[in-house]
Amino acid sequence: MASYRDFLRVIAELDLIENIASVQLVLRLLITSGSRLLELDEVRARVRPFDAASLVYPWVHDDPEVDRLGARVFRWLQNGRNRAGRDRRSFRRFAIS
């Protein structure tokens, strides 16, 4: 999790905020039907039942804080006042918090 926070900080420090698509900040591994990842015990232990609406197996991280942070980033990006995550001040505040 510290590496993800470092990633956000580096984006801000290098002034790359406008150059990174917002989806890159929240994209998670998508495990689809027939994925060979499902052959791995450690993956099967994390996935939930197949979600036909989204066509993926939802999964959770070992560290619940990682999932909470991912949800927080997603909500932040959805917030219209930060222009899809590209407002520099807003991004820096978020990345440092």
MARPAMI-14246 format. One record per residue (C-alpha): residue in one letter; x, y negated, z negated. Coordinates in pm, whole numbers, plus 32768, in hexadecimal, padded with zeros to 4 digits. Each point is the difference from the previous one (the first is absolute). Layout:
AXYZ ...
***
This chain:
M800080008000 A811F7F157FBC S807380368166 Y7EAE7F8B8084 R800F7EC67F2B D81657FC9807B F7F8180298164 L7EFF7EEA7FC7 R81067F207F5F V80F280308121 I7EF07FA980FB A7FC77EBA7F44 E81757FB57FD4 L804B80368171 D7ED17F2C805E L7F6B811B80CE I7E9B7FDA7F81 E7F6E7F8A814C N80C1810C80C0 I7F7381327F53 A7EA680808051 S7F2C80147EC7 V7FAF816C8042 Q817180527FD3 L7FE37F987E95 V7EE980F57FAC L801F811B80F9 R7FF781547F5A L80538153808A L7ECA808580AE I7FD081767FDB T7F1780758112 S7F5181478043 G80FB81028074 S812B7F417F77 R812980E07FBA L80317F397EBF L7EDC80C87F74 E80E281328007 L80CE7F677EE6 D7F9880547E9C E80597EA47F81 V7F207F5F8108 R7EDD80ED7FC1 A801A7FAB7E8E R7FC77E8D804C V7EF88000810F R7E8F7FE07FC2 P7EF680A880D9 F7FFC7F9D816F D7F457EBB803E A7F41802C8146 A7FAF7E8B8014 S816D7F958003 L808481478096 V811080277EFB Y804D80B27EBC P80127EEB7EFA W8122802F7F10 V80897F707EC1 H81647FB17F9D D80A880AA7ED8 D80217EAD7F5B P7EA47F627FDC E80A77EAB7FEE V80668026816E D7E9580368065 R7F927ED87F2B L81077F22809F G7F998073815D A7E957FAC7FB3 R80697EAF7F74 V80C87FAD813C F7ED9806880D9 R7F0F7F217F3C W80F87EE18010 L801F80228178 Q7E8680038025 N7FE87EB77F45 G7FBB7EF78108 R80B47EE77F4C N81558095804A R7FBE801B8177 A802781798015 G81357FFD7F24 R80C87F0580C8 D7FEF7ED47F19 R81637FDA7F78 R7FB07F797EA6 S7EF181017FC8 F80E0811A8079 R81227F987F25 R7F1F7FE67ECD F7F7781598049 A8153809E804D I809C7F797EC1 S7EDF80537F16 
***
